[in-house]
Amino acid sequence: MLDFPLLQFPILRAVAERCLALWRKRIIRMKAGKTIDLFPFASSRLVVRFGMPIKASVVLIRWPVVIICSYLLLYPSSQVLPPAVLNALVLVYIASNVALYFVGEDRFLSPSFYYPIVIADTVVLTLSLIINGNVEADFYLTYFLLIIICCIFEDPKILTAVSVVAPVLYMLLLFQSAGSIHPSVFLRLPFLFVVALFYGYFAQLIRVQKALKEEAEQKNQGKKEVLDVVAHELRTPLNLVSGYAQALKSKTLGEVTEEQEQALGKIIRQSDNLLQLVNSILDLTRIEAEDLSLQQEEILLPEYLQEMKLNYEVILDKPLALQWSFSPDLPTIVSDRAKLTIVLQNLINNAIKFTDQGSIQIFARWRADKKAVAIDIVDTGVGIPKEALSIIFDKFRQADSSSTRVHGGVGLGLHIVKVFTEILGGTIAVKSELHKGSTFTLTLPV
């Protein structure tokens, strides 16, 4: 039975009864050796201090604050505001905490989300004390001093001790200094306890998140350094193998038979494929380590595309023609040349890999309607199934990921294309028809 004065309001009584019902249900399930999640929409990715996700702990730690503030507002010593206004403020404040149940867990991972909550709760706590009117100057001093202390100490045990000792010490001093004590003064003991618990929790939350962020940055940096070393050790022998194979194939070191020339061609192709895989892993490492700073410069597109065209003027081992079409009047763009090159090379290499015969066309055109340059890579290859179009830009995903697939690769190229394109401020789109070919359109702002 709930007989507290505050619960005379139907909505408050309904909330309290719901909480009690959930708690009883949890106790029953715990006795049966089972667990129940009181916060079904909470993520379990980050559990701190209270042994529950951030969202659940924030909502839980705010309820005592909401209850204390509601009591102070509903039972003031004098009518500063009309009762209807105070009742409305209480209902809005309760609704603000109920609304947090419907906010996504990811929002609570950002300090920019819960900083305003802490500030708003501080304002409400202070205004509740002012409106209630049963508080002297020394209590305000104790209140703000307690907030400062809770923000300074880092040890959870010390914060717990402060939460308990501070209100008790204040009451002992109050009993010694006052002759008669008004009954409302006894509310200060739980008030100080709730304040210490509330601000101590958020201070710990900020420290834990900061520590986790620093730890993640150190791990990413360590992973990047290790992979840089490994990639360097892989690149050196690969370049050596490819270089000697090309020298042999070009008959620089002597005559070779037709059969030997074909074998050398396979060595060169596989070396290039492996080198491309190493480069993709390096690019992915930079993406995950957020080492993606832009080195912007002016790029004259006709000259840039002509240089790229020359790099692809090699004899392919299949009946495939590369056709380039771009106007000499294309504008100059400001972009990161290295990242743009990686994007285009991945798109063209993908087209070559998945096209056994026919042609690959590279078109560059000015889009006056979007004030951007569009580069189309059109192939006559195997195409992409309609149901796979939504996943081809995901990491480690391919349209054909079966063990019997003909084409190699680990599914990093298009993921890198998408990430780098977004960093450059552009967009990437794809149209494809199975067994007829694909068109990838890269759009870059000017």
C-alpha positions as CSV (number, residue, x, y, z in Angstrom):
1,M,0.0,0.0,0.0
2,L,1.4,3.4,-1.0
3,D,0.4,6.2,1.5
4,F,2.9,9.0,0.9
5,P,1.5,12.5,0.5
6,L,3.3,13.0,-2.8
7,L,1.4,10.0,-4.3
8,Q,-2.0,11.6,-4.0
9,F,-1.6,12.6,-7.6
10,P,-2.8,9.8,-9.9
11,I,0.1,10.0,-12.4
12,L,2.8,9.9,-9.6
13,R,1.0,7.0,-8.0
14,A,0.8,5.1,-11.3
15,V,4.6,5.6,-11.9
16,A,5.4,4.4,-8.3
17,E,3.1,1.4,-8.6
18,R,4.7,0.4,-11.9
19,C,8.2,0.7,-10.5
20,L,7.2,-1.4,-7.5
21,A,5.7,-4.1,-9.7
22,L,8.8,-4.3,-11.8
23,W,11.0,-4.5,-8.7
24,R,8.9,-7.3,-7.2
25,K,9.0,-9.1,-10.5
26,R,12.8,-8.8,-10.6
27,I,13.1,-10.2,-7.0
28,I,10.9,-13.2,-7.9
29,R,13.0,-13.9,-11.0
30,M,16.2,-13.5,-9.0
31,K,15.0,-16.0,-6.4
32,A,14.3,-18.4,-9.3
33,G,17.8,-18.1,-10.5
34,K,16.9,-15.9,-13.5
35,T,17.4,-12.3,-14.4
36,I,15.1,-9.7,-15.9
37,D,16.0,-6.5,-17.7
38,L,14.2,-3.5,-16.3
39,F,15.5,-1.4,-19.2
40,P,14.6,-3.4,-22.3
41,F,15.8,-0.8,-24.7
42,A,19.2,-0.3,-23.1
43,S,22.4,-1.4,-24.7
44,S,25.0,-3.5,-22.8
45,R,28.0,-2.1,-24.6
46,L,29.2,0.1,-21.7
47,V,28.6,-0.9,-18.1
48,V,30.0,1.4,-15.5
49,R,30.1,1.6,-11.7
50,F,26.5,0.6,-11.1
51,G,26.7,-2.7,-13.0
52,M,24.2,-1.6,-15.6
53,P,24.3,0.3,-18.9
54,I,24.7,4.1,-18.8
55,K,21.1,4.8,-19.9
56,A,19.7,2.6,-17.1
57,S,22.0,4.1,-14.4
58,V,21.3,7.7,-15.5
59,V,17.5,7.2,-15.4
60,L,17.8,5.4,-12.1
61,I,20.0,8.0,-10.4
62,R,17.7,10.8,-11.5
63,W,14.6,9.4,-9.8
64,P,15.6,10.4,-6.3
65,V,16.4,13.9,-7.6
66,V,13.0,14.1,-9.2
67,I,11.2,12.9,-6.1
68,I,13.1,15.3,-3.8
69,C,12.5,18.3,-6.1
70,S,8.8,17.3,-6.5
71,Y,8.3,17.2,-2.7
72,L,10.0,20.6,-2.3
73,L,7.9,22.2,-5.0
74,L,4.6,20.7,-3.8
75,Y,5.1,21.7,-0.1
76,P,6.5,25.2,0.0
77,S,6.5,27.3,3.2
78,S,4.8,30.1,1.4
79,Q,2.9,30.4,-1.9
80,V,5.5,31.9,-4.2
81,L,3.8,30.4,-7.2
82,P,0.2,29.3,-7.7
83,P,-0.4,25.6,-6.9
84,A,-1.4,24.8,-10.5
85,V,1.9,26.1,-11.8
86,L,3.9,24.0,-9.2
87,N,1.9,20.9,-10.1
88,A,2.6,21.5,-13.7
89,L,6.3,21.9,-13.0
90,V,6.3,18.6,-11.1
91,L,4.6,16.8,-13.9
92,V,6.9,18.1,-16.5
93,Y,10.0,17.2,-14.4
94,I,8.7,13.6,-13.9
95,A,7.9,13.4,-17.6
96,S,11.4,14.5,-18.5
97,N,12.8,11.4,-16.7
98,V,10.2,9.1,-18.1
99,A,11.1,10.3,-21.6
100,L,14.7,9.2,-21.2
101,Y,13.4,5.6,-21.3
102,F,12.6,6.1,-24.9
103,V,15.9,7.7,-25.9
104,G,18.4,5.5,-27.7
105,E,21.3,4.1,-25.6
106,D,23.9,5.5,-28.0
107,R,22.8,9.1,-27.1
108,F,23.9,8.5,-23.5
109,L,27.5,7.7,-24.7
110,S,28.0,11.4,-25.6
111,P,28.8,13.9,-22.9
112,S,27.1,16.6,-25.0
113,F,23.8,14.7,-24.3
114,Y,23.9,14.3,-20.5
115,Y,25.8,17.6,-19.7
116,P,22.6,19.6,-20.3
117,I,20.7,17.1,-18.1
118,V,23.1,17.7,-15.2
119,I,22.9,21.5,-15.7
120,A,19.1,21.4,-15.9
121,D,18.9,19.2,-12.8
122,T,21.2,21.6,-10.9
123,V,18.9,24.5,-11.8
124,V,15.8,22.6,-10.8
125,L,17.4,21.6,-7.5
126,T,18.4,25.1,-6.7
127,L,15.0,26.6,-7.7
128,S,13.2,23.9,-5.6
129,L,15.1,25.0,-2.6
130,I,14.3,28.7,-3.2
131,I,10.6,28.1,-3.9
132,N,10.3,25.8,-0.8
133,G,11.6,28.6,1.4
134,N,12.6,26.5,4.4
135,V,16.3,26.8,3.7
136,E,18.9,29.1,5.3
137,A,22.1,30.5,3.8
138,D,24.3,27.9,5.5
139,F,22.5,25.1,3.8
140,Y,23.0,26.7,0.4
141,L,26.7,26.8,1.2
142,T,26.7,23.2,2.3
143,Y,24.8,22.2,-0.9
144,F,27.3,23.9,-3.3
145,L,30.3,22.8,-1.3
146,L,29.1,19.2,-1.5
147,I,28.8,19.4,-5.3
148,I,32.4,20.7,-5.6
149,I,33.7,17.9,-3.3
150,C,31.9,15.2,-5.3
151,C,33.4,16.5,-8.5
152,I,36.9,16.5,-7.0
153,F,37.2,13.1,-5.5
154,E,37.8,10.2,-7.9
155,D,37.7,7.2,-5.6
156,P,34.1,5.7,-5.6
157,K,34.6,4.5,-2.0
158,I,35.4,8.1,-0.9
159,L,32.4,9.4,-2.8
160,T,30.1,6.8,-1.1
161,A,31.5,7.9,2.3
162,V,30.9,11.6,1.5
163,S,27.3,10.8,0.4
164,V,26.7,9.2,3.8
165,V,28.8,11.3,6.2
166,A,27.9,14.8,4.8
167,P,24.2,14.8,5.6
168,V,24.8,13.1,9.0
169,L,27.5,15.7,9.9
170,Y,25.3,18.5,8.8
171,M,22.4,17.3,11.0
172,L,24.7,16.9,14.0
173,L,25.9,20.4,13.7
174,L,22.4,21.6,13.2
175,F,21.1,19.9,16.3
176,Q,23.9,21.6,18.4
177,S,23.3,25.1,17.0
178,A,19.5,25.3,17.0
179,G,17.0,25.2,19.9
180,S,13.9,24.0,18.1
181,I,13.9,22.3,14.7
182,H,11.1,22.6,12.1
183,P,10.0,19.1,10.8
184,S,10.8,20.2,7.2
185,V,14.5,20.3,8.2
186,F,14.7,16.5,8.3
187,L,14.2,16.5,4.5
188,R,17.7,18.0,4.2
189,L,19.3,14.7,5.2
190,P,18.1,12.7,2.2
191,F,18.5,15.8,0.0
192,L,22.2,16.1,0.7
193,F,22.6,12.3,0.3
194,V,20.8,12.4,-3.1
195,V,22.9,15.4,-4.2
196,A,26.2,13.7,-3.3
197,L,25.1,10.5,-5.0
198,F,23.9,12.3,-8.2
199,Y,27.0,14.5,-8.8
200,G,29.4,11.8,-7.6
201,Y,27.9,9.4,-10.2
202,F,28.2,11.9,-13.1
203,A,31.7,12.8,-12.1
204,Q,32.7,9.2,-12.1
205,L,30.9,8.7,-15.5
206,I,32.9,11.4,-17.1
207,R,36.2,10.1,-15.8
208,V,35.4,6.5,-16.9
209,Q,34.4,7.6,-20.4
210,K,37.5,9.7,-20.6
211,A,39.7,6.8,-19.5
212,L,37.9,4.5,-22.0
213,K,38.5,7.0,-24.8
214,E,42.2,7.3,-24.0
215,E,42.5,3.5,-23.8
216,A,40.8,3.1,-27.2
217,E,43.1,5.8,-28.7
218,Q,46.1,4.0,-27.4
219,K,44.9,0.7,-28.8
220,N,44.2,2.2,-32.2
221,Q,47.6,3.9,-32.2
222,G,49.4,0.7,-31.3
223,K,47.4,-1.3,-33.9
224,K,48.3,1.3,-36.5
225,E,52.0,1.2,-35.7
226,V,52.1,-2.6,-35.7
227,L,50.3,-2.8,-39.0
228,D,52.5,-0.1,-40.6
229,V,55.5,-2.2,-39.7
230,V,53.9,-5.4,-41.0
231,A,52.7,-3.7,-44.2
232,H,56.2,-2.4,-44.8
233,E,57.7,-5.8,-44.3
234,L,55.2,-7.2,-46.8
235,R,55.6,-4.5,-49.3
236,T,59.3,-4.8,-49.6
237,P,59.5,-8.5,-50.8
238,L,56.3,-8.0,-52.9
239,N,57.9,-5.1,-54.8
240,L,61.1,-7.1,-55.2
241,V,59.3,-10.2,-56.6
242,S,57.1,-8.1,-58.9
243,G,60.2,-6.1,-60.1
244,Y,62.3,-9.1,-60.9
245,A,59.3,-10.8,-62.6
246,Q,58.7,-7.8,-64.8
247,A,62.4,-7.6,-65.6
248,L,62.4,-11.3,-66.7
249,K,59.2,-10.9,-68.7
250,S,60.6,-7.9,-70.5
251,K,63.7,-10.0,-71.4
252,T,66.0,-7.6,-69.7
253,L,67.9,-10.5,-68.1
254,G,67.8,-12.8,-71.1
255,E,65.4,-14.6,-73.4
256,V,62.3,-16.4,-72.0
257,T,60.0,-18.9,-73.6
258,E,56.3,-18.2,-74.2
259,E,55.4,-20.6,-71.4
260,Q,57.8,-18.8,-69.0
261,E,56.4,-15.5,-70.1
262,Q,52.9,-16.6,-69.2
263,A,54.1,-17.9,-65.8
264,L,55.8,-14.6,-65.1
265,G,52.6,-12.7,-66.0
266,K,50.7,-14.8,-63.4
267,I,53.4,-14.0,-60.8
268,I,53.1,-10.2,-61.6
269,R,49.3,-10.3,-61.3
270,Q,49.3,-12.2,-58.1
271,S,52.0,-9.9,-56.6
272,D,49.9,-6.9,-57.6
273,N,46.8,-8.4,-56.1
274,L,48.6,-9.1,-52.8
275,L,50.1,-5.6,-52.8
276,Q,46.6,-4.2,-53.3
277,L,45.3,-6.3,-50.4
278,V,48.1,-4.9,-48.1
279,N,47.2,-1.4,-49.1
280,S,43.6,-2.0,-48.4
281,I,44.4,-3.3,-44.9
282,L,46.5,-0.2,-44.3
283,D,43.7,2.1,-45.4
284,L,41.2,0.2,-43.2
285,T,43.6,0.6,-40.3
286,R,43.7,4.3,-40.8
287,I,39.9,4.5,-41.0
288,E,39.4,2.6,-37.7
289,A,42.2,4.6,-36.0
290,E,40.5,7.8,-37.3
291,D,43.8,8.9,-38.9
292,L,42.0,10.5,-41.8
293,S,43.3,14.1,-42.0
294,L,42.8,15.8,-45.3
295,Q,45.8,17.1,-47.3
296,Q,43.8,19.4,-49.7
297,E,45.3,20.9,-52.8
298,E,44.1,22.2,-56.1
299,I,43.7,19.4,-58.7
300,L,43.3,20.3,-62.4
301,L,41.1,17.4,-63.4
302,P,42.1,17.0,-67.1
303,E,45.8,16.7,-66.2
304,Y,45.0,14.4,-63.2
305,L,42.8,12.1,-65.3
306,Q,45.4,12.0,-68.1
307,E,48.0,10.8,-65.6
308,M,45.7,8.1,-64.3
309,K,44.9,7.0,-67.8
310,L,48.7,6.5,-68.5
311,N,48.9,4.3,-65.4
312,Y,46.4,2.0,-66.9
313,E,47.9,1.7,-70.4
314,V,49.1,-1.8,-69.9
315,I,48.2,-5.0,-71.7
316,L,45.6,-7.0,-69.9
317,D,45.4,-10.7,-69.9
318,K,41.8,-10.7,-71.2
319,P,39.8,-9.2,-74.1
320,L,39.0,-6.0,-72.3
321,A,39.4,-2.4,-73.4
322,L,39.6,0.7,-71.1
323,Q,38.0,3.8,-72.7
324,W,38.4,7.2,-71.2
325,S,36.3,10.3,-71.9
326,F,36.7,13.7,-70.3
327,S,36.6,17.2,-71.4
328,P,39.7,19.5,-71.3
329,D,37.4,22.1,-69.8
330,L,36.8,20.3,-66.6
331,P,37.2,22.6,-63.6
332,T,39.9,22.6,-60.9
333,I,38.7,21.0,-57.6
334,V,40.2,21.3,-54.1
335,S,40.6,17.8,-52.7
336,D,43.0,15.3,-51.3
337,R,44.9,13.8,-54.2
338,A,46.0,10.7,-52.4
339,K,42.6,9.7,-51.2
340,L,41.0,10.6,-54.5
341,T,43.5,8.3,-56.3
342,I,42.7,5.4,-53.9
343,V,39.0,5.8,-54.6
344,L,39.3,5.8,-58.4
345,Q,41.9,3.0,-58.4
346,N,39.6,0.8,-56.3
347,L,36.7,1.5,-58.6
348,I,38.6,0.9,-61.8
349,N,40.4,-2.2,-60.4
350,N,37.1,-3.6,-59.2
351,A,35.7,-3.1,-62.7
352,I,38.7,-4.9,-64.3
353,K,38.5,-7.8,-61.8
354,F,34.8,-8.4,-62.4
355,T,34.7,-7.9,-66.2
356,D,36.0,-10.8,-68.3
357,Q,35.4,-9.3,-71.7
358,G,34.0,-6.2,-73.2
359,S,34.9,-2.7,-72.1
360,I,35.3,-0.4,-69.1
361,Q,34.4,3.2,-69.7
362,I,35.5,6.1,-67.5
363,F,33.5,9.3,-68.0
364,A,34.1,12.6,-66.3
365,R,31.6,15.4,-66.7
366,W,30.5,18.6,-65.2
367,R,27.2,18.7,-63.3
368,A,26.0,22.2,-63.4
369,D,22.8,21.4,-61.5
370,K,24.8,20.2,-58.5
371,K,27.9,22.3,-59.0
372,A,30.0,19.1,-58.9
373,V,32.0,16.8,-61.1
374,A,30.7,13.3,-61.7
375,I,33.0,10.4,-62.7
376,D,31.3,7.3,-64.0
377,I,33.0,3.9,-64.1
378,V,30.9,1.7,-66.4
379,D,31.7,-2.0,-67.0
380,T,30.2,-4.9,-68.9
381,G,31.0,-7.4,-66.2
382,V,29.1,-9.9,-64.1
383,G,26.9,-7.2,-62.4
384,I,25.6,-7.2,-58.9
385,P,22.3,-8.9,-57.7
386,K,19.7,-6.4,-56.6
387,E,19.6,-7.8,-53.1
388,A,23.3,-7.3,-52.7
389,L,23.4,-3.6,-53.6
390,S,22.7,-2.6,-50.0
391,I,25.7,-4.4,-48.6
392,I,28.5,-4.0,-51.1
393,F,29.9,-0.9,-49.3
394,D,30.0,-2.8,-46.0
395,K,33.3,-4.0,-44.6
396,F,34.3,-7.5,-45.5
397,R,31.2,-7.9,-47.7
398,Q,31.0,-9.1,-51.3
399,A,28.1,-9.8,-53.6
400,D,29.4,-13.4,-53.9
401,S,31.0,-14.4,-50.6
402,S,30.8,-18.2,-51.2
403,S,33.8,-20.4,-50.9
404,T,33.5,-21.3,-54.6
405,R,33.6,-17.7,-56.0
406,V,35.8,-17.1,-59.0
407,H,37.0,-13.6,-58.1
408,G,39.3,-13.0,-55.1
409,G,39.4,-10.2,-52.6
410,V,38.3,-9.8,-49.0
411,G,35.6,-7.1,-49.5
412,L,37.5,-4.0,-48.3
413,G,37.8,-2.0,-51.6
414,L,34.3,-0.6,-51.8
415,H,34.1,0.1,-48.0
416,I,37.3,2.2,-48.4
417,V,35.8,3.9,-51.4
418,K,32.7,4.9,-49.4
419,V,34.5,6.2,-46.4
420,F,37.1,8.2,-48.4
421,T,34.4,9.6,-50.6
422,E,32.5,10.9,-47.6
423,I,35.7,12.4,-46.2
424,L,36.2,14.2,-49.5
425,G,32.7,15.6,-49.3
426,G,31.4,13.6,-52.2
427,T,28.9,10.8,-52.8
428,I,29.2,7.3,-54.4
429,A,26.2,5.6,-56.1
430,V,25.8,2.4,-58.0
431,K,23.5,0.9,-60.6
432,S,23.8,-2.6,-61.7
433,E,22.1,-5.4,-63.6
434,L,23.1,-9.0,-63.1
435,H,25.2,-10.4,-66.0
436,K,25.0,-7.0,-67.8
437,G,27.4,-4.8,-65.9
438,S,27.6,-2.0,-63.3
439,T,27.9,1.7,-63.2
440,F,29.6,3.4,-60.2
441,T,29.2,7.2,-60.1
442,L,31.5,9.3,-58.0
443,T,30.4,12.9,-57.4
444,L,32.9,15.5,-56.1
445,P,32.1,19.0,-55.1
446,V,34.0,21.9,-56.7
